[in-house]
Amino acid sequence: MRESVKVFAPATVANVVCGFDVLGFAVNEPGDEVIMRLTDKPGVIISKITGDEGRLPLNPAKNTVSASVQDYLKHIGREDLGIDIELHKKMPIGSGLGSSSASTVAGLFAINTLMDNQLTNKELVPFAMKGEELACGYGHADNVAPALLGGFVLIRSYEPLDVISLPFPEEMYAAIVYPEVDVPTKDARQMIRTKVLLKDAVKQWGNVAGLVTGLFTKDYDLIGRSMVDGLVEPTRSILIPDFYKMRSIAMEMGAISFGISGSGPSVFALTKDEATGRAITQALQKQLKSIQINSLSFVSSVNKKGPVVLD
């Protein structure tokens, strides 16, 4: 049995425009790192957190990483173990890129590695969902499942949980821009309508089916015209400065599609190549700068690996 491990887990783009709570994909950057060590004193502690500007709790019952690790140890009957956790945030909190998910997944992958991989990555998904519930009040899987499994993921059902990995065009890139404005996930979720018209729901079902079919057939035109959201985006876009202007810029520059990453404020464009993605992020950052908003950008192919051991 290993005594320590260092793990990286990736950021994710959830919803993928039309697939609220049921679609997501992983990216290569940004992400979070966890260093985990076995200790002689029973219990799980978080000894260090960096990169969070003091925003995350060190209390092991309230931090998503340690709480998920505690659930895992209870499940395998090893609550007697002593675990020391260092969390190194390498991505912005509240960005809409699955910040809490990346931390939780890194922690779960680390403890599972130390325990000689007693569970598969897919079997870790429910534990990660409990971390999401602690972070934002709802245990959704559209961030944690792709972070654990890599690639594009469909959550066909939550009760019972049914997680499916999807094929995708491997040359496709995600161009992501994070405007540095605050959009808490809980607040963004509370804005969403709880009831929708049947005709609007039918449109959304068709778009989700079209997007999944487009991924299978590598049909960029079908992917693009399917990534339309009439249920959630109209509300959440209000919180994102110049959202529709940015969408217009991205589409004019050759994006396959454009939308909100998770609950925002990050936005993303899917592109057919890296060069187009980089040109789009530069143009979007220029637009945000013109309205006095700083931003970060990331251009990445779809991450196929999920979490990885760094040492």
C-alpha positions in Angstrom: 0.0 0.0 0.0 1.3 3.5 -0.9 1.8 6.0 1.9 1.2 9.1 -0.2 0.0 10.2 -3.5 -0.4 13.4 -5.6 -3.4 13.7 -8.0 -4.7 16.1 -10.6 -8.4 16.2 -11.6 -9.7 18.3 -14.5 -12.2 21.1 -14.8 -15.4 20.3 -16.7 -18.0 22.0 -18.9 -21.4 20.9 -17.6 -24.8 21.1 -19.3 -23.2 21.6 -22.8 -25.9 24.1 -23.5 -29.0 21.9 -24.0 -28.2 19.1 -21.5 -29.0 20.7 -18.1 -27.7 18.3 -15.4 -27.3 15.4 -17.8 -24.4 16.3 -20.1 -20.8 17.3 -19.5 -17.2 16.9 -20.7 -13.7 17.2 -19.2 -11.0 19.6 -20.3 -7.2 19.4 -19.9 -6.9 22.7 -18.1 -7.5 24.1 -15.6 -7.9 21.6 -12.7 -7.0 21.0 -9.0 -4.4 19.0 -7.2 -4.6 17.0 -4.0 -1.7 15.6 -2.0 -2.8 12.8 0.4 -0.8 11.0 3.0 -1.6 8.1 5.4 -1.0 9.1 9.1 -0.9 7.3 12.4 -3.7 9.2 14.0 -7.2 8.0 12.9 -9.4 10.5 11.2 -9.4 12.7 8.1 -7.9 16.2 8.3 -7.2 19.0 5.8 -3.8 20.4 6.8 -3.4 22.9 4.0 -5.4 24.7 1.2 -3.8 27.0 -1.3 -5.2 29.1 -4.1 -8.6 29.7 -2.5 -7.9 33.1 -0.9 -9.2 31.7 2.4 -12.6 30.9 1.0 -12.8 27.2 1.6 -13.3 25.5 5.0 -10.6 23.5 6.7 -13.3 21.7 8.8 -13.3 18.2 7.4 -17.0 17.8 7.8 -17.7 20.9 5.6 -15.1 20.6 2.9 -16.2 18.6 -0.1 -12.9 16.8 -0.5 -12.6 15.5 3.1 -16.3 14.8 3.4 -16.3 12.6 0.3 -13.1 10.8 1.6 -14.9 10.1 4.9 -17.9 8.6 3.0 -15.5 6.5 1.0 -13.7 5.2 4.0 -17.0 4.4 5.8 -18.1 2.5 2.7 -15.0 0.3 2.6 -14.9 -0.2 6.4 -11.6 1.7 7.0 -12.7 4.6 9.2 -9.7 3.6 11.4 -7.3 5.1 9.0 -5.6 8.5 9.4 -5.6 10.7 6.3 -3.9 14.1 5.8 -5.1 16.1 2.8 -3.5 19.1 1.1 -5.7 20.8 -1.5 -4.1 23.0 -4.1 -6.7 25.0 -6.1 -5.3 25.6 -9.6 -8.6 27.0 -10.9 -11.0 29.8 -10.0 -13.8 29.1 -7.5 -17.3 29.9 -8.7 -16.2 29.9 -12.3 -18.8 27.5 -13.7 -15.9 25.0 -14.6 -16.6 22.5 -11.8 -14.2 23.8 -9.2 -15.7 21.9 -6.3 -16.0 18.8 -8.6 -12.3 18.9 -9.5 -11.3 19.1 -5.8 -13.7 16.3 -4.8 -12.7 14.0 -7.6 -9.0 14.6 -7.0 -9.5 13.6 -3.3 -11.6 10.5 -4.1 -9.2 9.3 -6.8 -6.3 9.8 -4.3 -7.9 7.8 -1.5 -8.9 5.1 -3.9 -5.3 4.9 -5.2 -4.0 4.6 -1.7 -6.6 1.8 -1.1 -5.3 -0.1 -4.1 -8.2 1.0 -6.3 -11.0 -1.0 -4.5 -13.6 0.9 -6.6 -13.8 1.8 -10.3 -13.9 5.4 -11.3 -17.6 5.0 -12.2 -18.3 3.5 -8.7 -16.8 6.7 -7.2 -19.4 8.9 -8.9 -22.0 8.7 -6.1 -19.4 9.7 -3.5 -18.5 12.7 -5.6 -22.1 13.6 -6.0 -22.4 13.9 -2.2 -19.6 16.4 -2.4 -21.5 18.4 -4.9 -24.5 18.4 -2.6 -22.4 19.8 0.1 -21.0 22.5 -2.2 -24.1 23.7 -3.9 -27.1 22.0 -2.3 -27.8 19.5 -5.1 -26.0 16.3 -5.9 -25.7 16.6 -9.7 -23.3 14.5 -11.7 -22.7 16.5 -14.9 -19.4 17.8 -13.5 -18.1 14.9 -11.4 -18.9 12.1 -13.9 -16.8 13.6 -16.7 -14.1 14.6 -14.2 -13.8 11.0 -13.1 -14.3 9.2 -16.4 -12.9 11.8 -18.9 -14.5 12.6 -22.2 -18.1 13.4 -22.8 -20.6 11.9 -20.4 -24.4 11.5 -20.4 -26.3 11.0 -17.1 -29.3 9.1 -18.5 -30.9 8.7 -15.1 -30.3 9.8 -11.5 -32.6 7.2 -9.8 -31.1 4.8 -10.4 -27.8 6.4 -11.4 -26.9 5.5 -15.0 -23.8 7.2 -16.4 -22.8 6.7 -20.0 -19.6 7.7 -21.8 -20.1 9.1 -25.3 -17.8 9.2 -28.3 -16.8 12.5 -29.7 -14.7 14.1 -32.5 -11.2 13.9 -31.1 -10.0 16.9 -33.0 -12.6 19.1 -31.4 -11.5 21.9 -29.0 -13.1 23.9 -26.2 -12.3 27.6 -26.1 -13.2 28.8 -22.6 -13.3 32.4 -21.2 -13.9 33.1 -17.5 -15.1 36.7 -16.9 -14.0 37.6 -13.4 -17.5 38.3 -12.1 -19.2 36.5 -9.2 -22.0 34.0 -10.1 -22.6 31.6 -7.2 -23.9 28.2 -8.3 -26.6 28.2 -5.7 -27.9 31.6 -6.8 -27.8 30.6 -10.5 -29.7 27.4 -9.8 -32.4 29.2 -7.8 -33.1 31.5 -10.8 -34.2 28.6 -13.0 -37.9 27.9 -13.6 -39.2 24.8 -12.0 -42.0 24.4 -14.5 -41.8 24.6 -18.3 -44.2 24.4 -21.2 -44.4 21.0 -22.9 -43.6 22.5 -26.3 -40.4 24.0 -24.9 -39.5 20.6 -23.3 -40.0 18.8 -26.6 -37.6 21.2 -28.3 -35.0 20.5 -25.6 -35.4 16.7 -25.9 -34.9 17.0 -29.6 -31.7 19.1 -29.1 -30.2 16.7 -26.5 -30.9 13.7 -28.8 -29.4 15.7 -31.8 -26.3 16.6 -29.9 -25.7 13.0 -28.8 -26.2 11.8 -32.3 -23.9 14.5 -33.6 -21.2 13.4 -31.2 -21.6 9.7 -32.3 -21.5 10.6 -36.0 -19.0 13.4 -35.7 -21.4 15.7 -37.5 -20.3 19.2 -36.6 -23.3 20.8 -38.3 -25.7 18.6 -36.3 -23.7 19.3 -33.1 -23.9 23.0 -33.7 -27.6 23.3 -34.5 -28.5 21.0 -31.6 -26.7 23.2 -29.0 -29.7 25.5 -28.4 -31.2 26.0 -24.9 -34.6 27.6 -24.4 -35.0 26.6 -20.8 -32.0 27.7 -18.7 -29.7 29.9 -20.8 -32.2 32.8 -21.2 -32.2 33.2 -17.4 -28.6 32.5 -16.7 -27.3 34.7 -19.5 -28.6 37.8 -17.6 -25.8 37.3 -15.1 -23.0 37.2 -17.7 -21.8 40.5 -19.2 -22.1 40.8 -23.0 -23.1 37.2 -23.3 -25.0 37.6 -26.6 -22.3 39.9 -28.0 -19.7 37.2 -27.2 -21.8 34.5 -28.8 -22.1 36.6 -31.9 -18.3 37.1 -32.0 -17.5 33.4 -31.5 -20.0 32.2 -34.1 -18.7 34.8 -36.7 -15.2 33.5 -36.1 -16.1 29.9 -36.9 -17.2 28.3 -33.7 -19.3 25.2 -33.9 -21.4 26.4 -31.0 -21.3 28.7 -28.0 -22.8 28.7 -24.5 -22.5 28.9 -20.8 -20.3 26.5 -18.9 -22.2 25.1 -16.0 -23.9 27.9 -14.1 -21.5 30.5 -15.4 -20.0 33.0 -15.7 -17.6 31.0 -17.8 -18.6 30.7 -21.5 -17.2 28.2 -24.0 -17.1 27.7 -27.7 -16.6 24.4 -29.4 -14.2 24.6 -32.4 -12.8 22.3 -35.1 -9.2 23.1 -34.2 -6.9 24.7 -31.6 -6.1 27.8 -33.7 -9.7 28.8 -34.1 -10.2 28.3 -30.3 -7.3 30.6 -29.5 -8.4 33.3 -31.8 -11.9 33.2 -30.3 -10.7 33.4 -26.7 -8.5 36.4 -27.6 -11.5 38.2 -29.3 -13.8 37.5 -26.3 -11.2 38.7 -23.8 -10.8 41.9 -25.9 -14.6 42.4 -25.8 -14.7 41.9 -22.0 -11.8 44.3 -21.5 -13.7 46.9 -23.5 -16.3 46.9 -20.7 -13.7 46.9 -18.0 -14.0 43.2 -17.1 -10.9 41.1 -16.6 -10.9 37.5 -17.7 -9.0 34.2 -17.9 -9.0 31.9 -20.9 -8.3 28.2 -21.5 -8.1 26.3 -24.8 -8.2 22.6 -24.6 -9.0 19.4 -26.4 -11.5 17.1 -24.6 -9.7 15.4 -21.7 -10.0 11.6 -22.2 -8.2 10.5 -19.0 -10.0 12.1 -16.1 -7.9 12.3 -12.9 -4.3 11.2 -13.0 -1.5 10.4 -10.5 1.2 13.0 -10.7 3.9 11.1 -8.8 
